[in-house]
Amino acid sequence: MSKSTFIAGLVLWTLVLGVLYLVAVRKMSKDPSEAKAAQTAKTVGSGQRADEDEQDPIRATQKTVIISFPSRELPEFEFPESMGGTVSRESMKGKRWLANFIFTRCAGPCPLMTRDISELHRLVAKSNPDFRFVSFSVDPVYDSVAVLQKYAETFQADHDRWKFVTGDETAMHDLIRVGFTQYVQPNLGDLRMPGMEVAHSNRAVLVNEDGVPVGSFIMIVPGDVAKLRRIIEGKDEFPKPGPSLSFSATSGENPEVPLTLVPVKVGDSAMAVGADGDSTKSEEANGKKPDETKPDETPQAKNQKIDELLPAWAATMPTLNAGLNSLCILLLLSGLVAIKSGNRIRHRNLMIFSFLVSVAFLVSYLTYHEVLHRFTGYRGRAFVGSVLATRVYFGILIPHVILAALVPILALRVFYLAFKERWSEHRRFAKITLPIWLFVSMTGVVIYGMLYHWPWQTVAAALSMAQQF
């Protein structure tokens, strides 16, 4: 291979990787909450009502919002279920049950919620065998009976106690909005990406034997799941219907839920009702960006939230990145051995391969952090350890980050000097570049191990779980 051919190939491959990165990542970098806010502002500012398919719920911004759960019987419904037969309001009368809302191709929290319900329905099998679980598909056009049957089998659902239902999309969404008063909306435009076809509430709704919803629980919050388990097992009192509230909702629209606004002093802990009906601290009232970590949030809680919200395919990327770093270390050391033994051709090929592996790592690393922010709002994972361990961690992390920025510059300079056959300068720069390159690759693997596989990480997670039960 001639030098000119190699240089042209290297430039072309760099351009190809750059284009792929821009196409794959920039599309995910658009924050759906920003798009919804802009759309809502446009609608409100013009004084016009948005089209039915484009209407989004308005996020409350008051410092305190108290919402009462409407005490009314579910409207009549009947949907086919995964194992044959139907589930209807009448068939569920006389039973206490839990409704949740998922779809099978979801790349968000649906698999985690279904996993938690699977564990819940297994744990209460003996203590309350008459309790029922019903999972409603928010994507019934795709989730046919056959698809839901395979999904139910994946989670080892007991068919007698856990039903998966599908049906007409309009009827299903109307029931979720009007009957369960939960948010559901098909994503449109740039928001509709693979695995994110439908936006919906992460809550599960508890229904009493009269078919009246009596409470809801956020299924991505371990405390809510633990509370729900105590209620089902009879350790805590089963909620009773509250005062009846009237509201109106036409087909295809989100219900107008009555809100009671309670004024509070500035600086008090403010609450707001989000688009999915879940209560969260008002970040705008606190003057803080949505993706910033709350001051009272522990590293364990942050990591737990990341584990719950991050899709499974994205959660494997840190391991892939560590593997690429490890491969780069082997190639660099092999290249050093090759040049020491006088094999220049092998040395050249190994160093070129090392550079390409490093480029692949960079693309994967940037993609992972963009996806992490897209799904969780966080820019990175928190380190969990003692004060001494934290100092060691940052003592490794800081020089790793600084030197990582120098590696591409030094490596390209070394390659350039080799192409120009300026061997004395090439050797001088290579003696500086190789140790820095090795240090960055090795510390990258060490940082991965400390974040994901260090012994005290397991202990901290165990303690966190123990506090929830």
KEDOLUM-291050 format. One line per 5 residues: for each residue x, y, z of C-alpha. Coordinates in steps of 0.2 Angstrom, whole numbers, plus 5000, padded with zeros to 4 digits. Example, Ala and Ser with C-alpha at 12.3 -4.5 7.8 and 13.67 -1.06 7.14 Angstrom:
2
5062 4978 5039 ~ 5068 4995 5036 .
This chain:
469
5000 5000 5000 ~ 5007 5017 4995 ~ 5008 5031 5007 ~ 4996 5042 4997 ~ 4983 5028 4996 .
4984 5025 5015 ~ 4982 5043 5019 ~ 4967 5045 5007 ~ 4959 5029 5015 ~ 4962 5036 5033 .
4953 5052 5028 ~ 4939 5044 5020 ~ 4936 5032 5035 ~ 4937 5047 5047 ~ 4924 5056 5037 .
4912 5040 5036 ~ 4913 5038 5055 ~ 4910 5057 5058 ~ 4894 5056 5047 ~ 4888 5041 5055 .
4890 5049 5072 ~ 4881 5065 5067 ~ 4866 5055 5060 ~ 4865 5043 5075 ~ 4868 5055 5089 .
4861 5072 5084 ~ 4844 5064 5081 ~ 4844 5058 5099 ~ 4850 5074 5106 ~ 4834 5083 5104 .
4825 5083 5121 ~ 4807 5079 5119 ~ 4803 5089 5134 ~ 4810 5105 5125 ~ 4800 5101 5109 .
4784 5099 5120 ~ 4787 5115 5129 ~ 4790 5124 5113 ~ 4774 5117 5105 ~ 4764 5121 5120 .
4770 5139 5121 ~ 4766 5141 5103 ~ 4748 5135 5105 ~ 4745 5145 5121 ~ 4753 5161 5113 .
4742 5160 5098 ~ 4727 5157 5108 ~ 4722 5143 5097 ~ 4719 5125 5102 ~ 4732 5112 5094 .
4726 5098 5083 ~ 4720 5082 5092 ~ 4735 5072 5086 ~ 4748 5086 5092 ~ 4740 5091 5108 .
4751 5088 5123 ~ 4747 5090 5142 ~ 4752 5107 5150 ~ 4765 5104 5164 ~ 4760 5113 5180 .
4772 5125 5186 ~ 4764 5131 5203 ~ 4775 5128 5218 ~ 4763 5116 5226 ~ 4749 5106 5217 .
4738 5094 5226 ~ 4729 5082 5215 ~ 4714 5071 5221 ~ 4712 5054 5213 ~ 4695 5053 5205 .
4683 5041 5214 ~ 4672 5034 5201 ~ 4669 5017 5193 ~ 4679 5012 5178 ~ 4669 5014 5162 .
4664 4998 5153 ~ 4677 4990 5143 ~ 4681 4973 5135 ~ 4698 4968 5127 ~ 4705 4952 5121 .
4719 4945 5131 ~ 4735 4936 5126 ~ 4730 4918 5131 ~ 4712 4919 5123 ~ 4696 4925 5130 .
4693 4943 5136 ~ 4696 4955 5151 ~ 4681 4967 5155 ~ 4675 4977 5169 ~ 4662 4964 5173 .
4675 4950 5173 ~ 4686 4959 5186 ~ 4671 4964 5197 ~ 4673 4956 5215 ~ 4692 4956 5213 .
4706 4968 5218 ~ 4718 4971 5205 ~ 4733 4981 5198 ~ 4733 4989 5181 ~ 4749 4995 5172 .
4753 5001 5155 ~ 4766 4995 5144 ~ 4771 4990 5126 ~ 4782 4976 5120 ~ 4794 4986 5108 .
4797 4999 5122 ~ 4815 5004 5124 ~ 4812 5014 5140 ~ 4806 5008 5157 ~ 4792 4996 5151 .
4804 4980 5153 ~ 4809 4986 5170 ~ 4791 4989 5176 ~ 4786 4972 5169 ~ 4800 4964 5177 .
4795 4972 5194 ~ 4777 4967 5192 ~ 4783 4949 5188 ~ 4793 4948 5204 ~ 4778 4956 5213 .
4765 4944 5206 ~ 4777 4929 5211 ~ 4780 4936 5229 ~ 4761 4938 5233 ~ 4756 4921 5225 .
4754 4913 5242 ~ 4750 4928 5253 ~ 4736 4934 5242 ~ 4732 4922 5228 ~ 4716 4930 5223 .
4724 4947 5218 ~ 4725 4950 5199 ~ 4737 4960 5188 ~ 4732 4967 5171 ~ 4744 4974 5159 .
4736 4985 5146 ~ 4746 4988 5129 ~ 4747 5006 5124 ~ 4753 5001 5107 ~ 4739 4988 5102 .
4741 4991 5084 ~ 4758 4982 5085 ~ 4755 4971 5101 ~ 4743 4958 5094 ~ 4737 4944 5105 .
4751 4933 5098 ~ 4765 4946 5102 ~ 4758 4948 5120 ~ 4758 4929 5122 ~ 4776 4928 5119 .
4779 4944 5130 ~ 4769 4936 5144 ~ 4779 4919 5142 ~ 4796 4929 5143 ~ 4791 4936 5160 .
4784 4919 5166 ~ 4767 4926 5169 ~ 4754 4915 5179 ~ 4739 4916 5166 ~ 4726 4914 5180 .
4733 4929 5190 ~ 4741 4940 5177 ~ 4732 4946 5160 ~ 4740 4955 5145 ~ 4727 4964 5135 .
4726 4972 5118 ~ 4712 4979 5107 ~ 4707 4994 5098 ~ 4719 5009 5100 ~ 4706 5022 5102 .
4696 5013 5115 ~ 4712 5008 5124 ~ 4719 5025 5125 ~ 4701 5032 5130 ~ 4701 5020 5145 .
4718 5024 5151 ~ 4715 5043 5150 ~ 4697 5043 5156 ~ 4695 5028 5167 ~ 4713 5027 5175 .
4717 5046 5172 ~ 4734 5042 5166 ~ 4744 5050 5152 ~ 4746 5041 5135 ~ 4750 5049 5119 .
4758 5042 5102 ~ 4774 5051 5098 ~ 4775 5060 5082 ~ 4788 5067 5071 ~ 4806 5067 5078 .
4800 5061 5095 ~ 4794 5044 5087 ~ 4810 5034 5087 ~ 4812 5015 5087 ~ 4806 5009 5105 .
4798 5026 5109 ~ 4783 5025 5098 ~ 4771 5029 5113 ~ 4773 5041 5128 ~ 4764 5035 5143 .
4763 5035 5162 ~ 4775 5025 5172 ~ 4761 5023 5186 ~ 4751 5007 5190 ~ 4734 5010 5196 .
4726 5000 5211 ~ 4708 4995 5208 ~ 4696 4989 5221 ~ 4683 4975 5220 ~ 4670 4987 5214 .
4680 4992 5199 ~ 4685 5009 5207 ~ 4703 5015 5205 ~ 4709 5020 5223 ~ 4727 5024 5221 .
4742 5025 5209 ~ 4760 5020 5211 ~ 4776 5025 5201 ~ 4783 5008 5196 ~ 4801 5015 5193 .
4802 5021 5211 ~ 4807 5006 5223 ~ 4798 5014 5238 ~ 4782 5014 5228 ~ 4784 4996 5223 .
4788 4991 5241 ~ 4773 5001 5247 ~ 4762 4992 5234 ~ 4768 4975 5240 ~ 4764 4978 5258 .
4746 4983 5253 ~ 4743 4968 5242 ~ 4750 4957 5256 ~ 4738 4965 5268 ~ 4752 4972 5279 .
4746 4990 5275 ~ 4728 4995 5274 ~ 4720 4994 5256 ~ 4716 5012 5250 ~ 4698 5017 5251 .
4689 5028 5238 ~ 4691 5047 5242 ~ 4678 5060 5238 ~ 4670 5059 5221 ~ 4677 5072 5209 .
4669 5076 5192 ~ 4678 5080 5176 ~ 4675 5079 5158 ~ 4685 5071 5144 ~ 4680 5069 5126 .
4687 5055 5115 ~ 4705 5056 5110 ~ 4709 5070 5123 ~ 4718 5069 5140 ~ 4706 5071 5155 .
4704 5088 5164 ~ 4709 5083 5182 ~ 4704 5095 5195 ~ 4719 5103 5204 ~ 4719 5112 5221 .
4733 5125 5222 ~ 4740 5128 5239 ~ 4751 5144 5241 ~ 4767 5141 5249 ~ 4782 5153 5254 .
4796 5155 5243 ~ 4810 5142 5246 ~ 4797 5129 5252 ~ 4799 5111 5245 ~ 4789 5114 5229 .
4779 5100 5220 ~ 4772 5100 5202 ~ 4762 5087 5192 ~ 4772 5082 5177 ~ 4765 5076 5160 .
4763 5058 5166 ~ 4754 5063 5182 ~ 4769 5059 5193 ~ 4774 5071 5206 ~ 4791 5079 5205 .
4800 5094 5213 ~ 4798 5109 5202 ~ 4815 5112 5194 ~ 4810 5129 5187 ~ 4805 5135 5204 .
4821 5130 5211 ~ 4831 5138 5197 ~ 4839 5122 5192 ~ 4840 5114 5175 ~ 4831 5097 5173 .
4846 5087 5170 ~ 4856 5093 5186 ~ 4857 5081 5201 ~ 4847 5087 5216 ~ 4857 5092 5231 .
4849 5079 5242 ~ 4851 5065 5229 ~ 4863 5052 5234 ~ 4875 5044 5222 ~ 4866 5027 5225 .
4849 5034 5221 ~ 4857 5042 5205 ~ 4864 5026 5199 ~ 4848 5016 5203 ~ 4838 5029 5193 .
4851 5027 5178 ~ 4849 5008 5179 ~ 4830 5009 5179 ~ 4828 5021 5165 ~ 4843 5017 5153 .
4838 5004 5139 ~ 4846 4987 5140 ~ 4856 4989 5124 ~ 4863 5006 5130 ~ 4868 4998 5147 .
4880 4986 5138 ~ 4890 5001 5130 ~ 4902 5004 5145 ~ 4907 4986 5144 ~ 4910 4987 5125 .
4920 5003 5128 ~ 4931 4994 5141 ~ 4933 4980 5129 ~ 4939 4992 5115 ~ 4951 5000 5128 .
4958 4983 5132 ~ 4960 4979 5114 ~ 4970 4995 5111 ~ 4982 4991 5126 ~ 4986 4974 5118 .
4989 4982 5101 ~ 5000 4995 5107 ~ 5010 4983 5117 ~ 5011 4972 5102 ~ 5017 4986 5091 .
5030 4991 5104 ~ 5037 4972 5103 ~ 5036 4973 5084 ~ 5047 4988 5082 ~ 5059 4982 5096 .
5062 4966 5086 ~ 5064 4977 5070 ~ 5048 4972 5061 ~ 5043 4989 5054 ~ 5028 4983 5043 .
5020 4973 5058 ~ 5023 4989 5069 ~ 5015 5000 5056 ~ 4999 4989 5054 ~ 4997 4987 5073 .
4998 5005 5076 ~ 4986 5009 5063 ~ 4974 4996 5070 ~ 4976 5004 5087 ~ 4971 5021 5081 .
4956 5014 5072 ~ 4951 5005 5088 ~ 4953 5021 5098 ~ 4942 5031 5085 ~ 4929 5017 5087 .
4930 5019 5106 ~ 4928 5038 5105 ~ 4912 5036 5094 ~ 4905 5023 5106 ~ 4909 5034 5121 .
4901 5049 5115 ~ 4886 5040 5109 ~ 4883 5032 5126 ~ 4884 5048 5135 ~ 4872 5056 5123 .
4860 5041 5125 ~ 4862 5042 5144 ~ 4857 5060 5145 ~ 4843 5057 5133 ~ 4835 5044 5143 .
4840 5049 5161 ~ 4844 5067 5161 ~ 4861 5063 5168 ~ 4878 5066 5160 ~ 4887 5052 5169 .
4887 5039 5182 ~ 4891 5043 5200 ~ 4905 5034 5209 ~ 4901 5026 5226 ~ 4914 5023 5238 .
4923 5029 5254 ~ 4931 5046 5255 ~ 4948 5038 5252 ~ 4942 5028 5237 ~ 4934 5044 5230 .
4950 5053 5231 ~ 4959 5039 5222 ~ 4945 5038 5209 ~ 4946 5057 5205 ~ 4965 5056 5206 .
4964 5043 5191 ~ 4950 5052 5182 ~ 4957 5069 5181 ~ 4973 5065 5172 ~ 4964 5052 5161 .
4952 5066 5155 ~ 4966 5078 5152 ~ 4978 5066 5143 ~ 4964 5058 5133 ~ 4962 5075 5124 .
4981 5075 5119 ~ 4981 5057 5112 ~ 4973 5061 5095 ~ 4984 5076 5092 ~ 5000 5067 5097 .
4995 5051 5087 ~ 4992 5060 5071 ~ 5008 5070 5073 ~ 5018 5053 5075 ~ 5009 5046 5060 .
5013 5062 5049 ~ 5031 5061 5054 ~ 5031 5042 5049 ~ 5023 5046 5032 ~ 5036 5060 5029 .
5050 5047 5034 ~ 5057 5059 5047 ~ 5062 5045 5058 ~ 5072 5054 5071 ~ 5057 5066 5075 .
5045 5051 5073 ~ 5055 5041 5087 ~ 5056 5056 5098 ~ 5037 5060 5098 ~ 5033 5041 5098 .
5042 5039 5115 ~ 5031 5053 5122 ~ 5015 5047 5114 ~ 5015 5029 5118 ~ 5016 5030 5137 .
5002 5043 5137 ~ 4991 5032 5125 ~ 4994 5017 5136 ~ 4990 5027 5152 ~ 4974 5033 5144 .
4968 5016 5139 ~ 4973 5007 5155 ~ 4965 5020 5166 ~ 4950 5019 5155 ~ 4948 5001 5160 .
4952 5005 5178 ~ 4938 5019 5179 ~ 4926 5007 5171 ~ 4930 4994 5184 ~ 4928 5006 5199 .
4911 5013 5192 ~ 4903 4996 5188 ~ 4912 4981 5197 ~ 4921 4988 5212 ~ 4917 4977 5228 .
4910 4991 5238 ~ 4898 4995 5224 ~ 4889 4978 5228 ~ 4889 4982 5246 ~ 4881 4999 5244 .
4868 4992 5232 ~ 4864 4978 5245 ~ 4862 4991 5259 ~ 4851 5002 5248 ~ 4839 4987 5244 .
4839 4982 5262 ~ 4832 5000 5267 ~ 4818 4998 5255 ~ 4810 4983 5263 .
